[in-house]
Amino acid sequence: MKHLDDSQIDELWKSYKYLWQGYNNNEKIRCMNVGYWDEYTLTIKQANENLYCMFAKHLGLMELAEDASFLDVGFGYGYQLVYWQQALGVRAKIFGRNIDQYQVDYARNLLTELGCSGIELSHGMAEELPYSDAQFERVAAIECVFHMESHRFFDQAYRVLKKGGKLAYSTIDFASSLDNKRMDDLVNDLRLRNDFPLLGEHHVNNSCESDIAYLKNLGFDVQVIDFSEHQVDLFPDGDNKKSLFVIAEKR
Ligand SMILES: C[S@@+](CC[C@H](N)C(=O)[O-])C[C@H]1O[C@@H](n2cnc3c(N)ncnc32)[C@H](O)[C@@H]1O
């Protein structure tokens, strides 16, 4: 894991926590991921955009035709939707699903204000997708699979993807169960506020390894990229977390 200086970690964590709770901490940063850092990345915004580009590249978003469909689950405040459509010129029809009503409303306003067209957002869980079988060419999930009942989400992703369609997600393989627990506590606040069932003991079983095995078993060909060197550690406690980028193609 890359180590930022203390003030940068502090800034990142503070904004993350405030945003999570629906506060307007800092208009400069409305990201809820820790980005992709390289030697020329100087700001958190740039790191976020690098990560959006990583998704665009591995999912071939810029090559999708206008009549293709692409779903982003757990879309946060929606900045990547704007980035994909306006900065990268993605032409496919974009859908988003998020468990938090506040973020859905925020993103809807943002898309209108910035003149994005044809992006459809829905409020609800990625574990329950209100879309047809084989509706999508692509599904993305940026740093949110660890907040879900991942196997239920994968079942749904498999169902809504076309044959040959791809799911990509970036995730953090927490080495310590304390970090998993912290994540569950955050997301349970969100679930409570939005009247969704709590995760229970999810953090005890949360494991990237079992997620990947599950995907293979479902009928995906899976590629895993370890990009730990390009992420920062939000809980810098010296454990051995890993940042993984997973691309799963439906056979
Ligand atoms: C760490 S944030 C990442 C946000 C965004 N993808 C980004 O990169 O900025 C996790 C997101 O997942 C959403 N989320 C958490 N659990 C979810 C679930 N079960 N279904 C759909 N969205 C969920 C949260 O509301 C939040 O927007």
The ligand as a MOL file (V3000), in Angstrom:
LIG
                    3D

  0  0  0     0  0            999 V3000
M  V30 BEGIN CTAB
M  V30 COUNTS 27 29 0 0 0
M  V30 BEGIN ATOM
M  V30 1 C -17.0980 3.1540 -0.6370 0
M  V30 2 S -18.4900 3.8500 -1.4290 0 CHG=1
M  V30 3 C -17.9690 3.8740 -3.1380 0
M  V30 4 C -18.7560 4.8670 -3.9330 0
M  V30 5 C -18.3840 5.0260 -5.4020 0
M  V30 6 N -18.4100 3.7710 -6.1040 0
M  V30 7 C -17.0360 5.6670 -5.5340 0
M  V30 8 O -16.1290 5.0160 -6.0080 0
M  V30 9 O -16.9060 6.8470 -5.1600 0 CHG=-1
M  V30 10 C -19.6440 2.5260 -1.3400 0
M  V30 11 C -20.9380 2.8280 -2.0540 0
M  V30 12 O -21.7160 1.6500 -2.0890 0
M  V30 13 C -23.0510 1.9590 -1.7390 0
M  V30 14 N -23.5940 0.7080 -1.2050 0
M  V30 15 C -23.2690 0.0770 -0.0490 0
M  V30 16 N -23.9370 -1.0800 0.0620 0
M  V30 17 C -24.6980 -1.2020 -1.0540 0
M  V30 18 C -25.6110 -2.1940 -1.5240 0
M  V30 19 N -25.8450 -3.2820 -0.8170 0
M  V30 20 N -26.2120 -1.9830 -2.7160 0
M  V30 21 C -25.9780 -0.8640 -3.4380 0
M  V30 22 N -25.1270 0.1080 -3.0390 0
M  V30 23 C -24.4850 -0.0580 -1.8740 0
M  V30 24 C -22.9360 3.0960 -0.7430 0
M  V30 25 O -24.1220 3.8440 -0.6330 0
M  V30 26 C -21.7970 3.8990 -1.3900 0
M  V30 27 O -22.2990 4.7290 -2.3920 0
M  V30 END ATOM
M  V30 BEGIN BOND
M  V30 1 1 1 2
M  V30 2 1 2 3
M  V30 3 1 2 10
M  V30 4 1 3 4
M  V30 5 1 4 5
M  V30 6 1 5 6
M  V30 7 1 5 7
M  V30 8 2 7 8
M  V30 9 1 7 9
M  V30 10 1 10 11
M  V30 11 1 11 12
M  V30 12 1 11 26
M  V30 13 1 12 13
M  V30 14 1 13 14
M  V30 15 1 13 24
M  V30 16 1 14 15
M  V30 17 1 14 23
M  V30 18 2 15 16
M  V30 19 1 16 17
M  V30 20 1 17 18
M  V30 21 2 17 23
M  V30 22 1 18 19
M  V30 23 2 18 20
M  V30 24 1 20 21
M  V30 25 2 21 22
M  V30 26 1 22 23
M  V30 27 1 24 25
M  V30 28 1 24 26
M  V30 29 1 26 27
M  V30 END BOND
M  V30 END CTAB
M  END
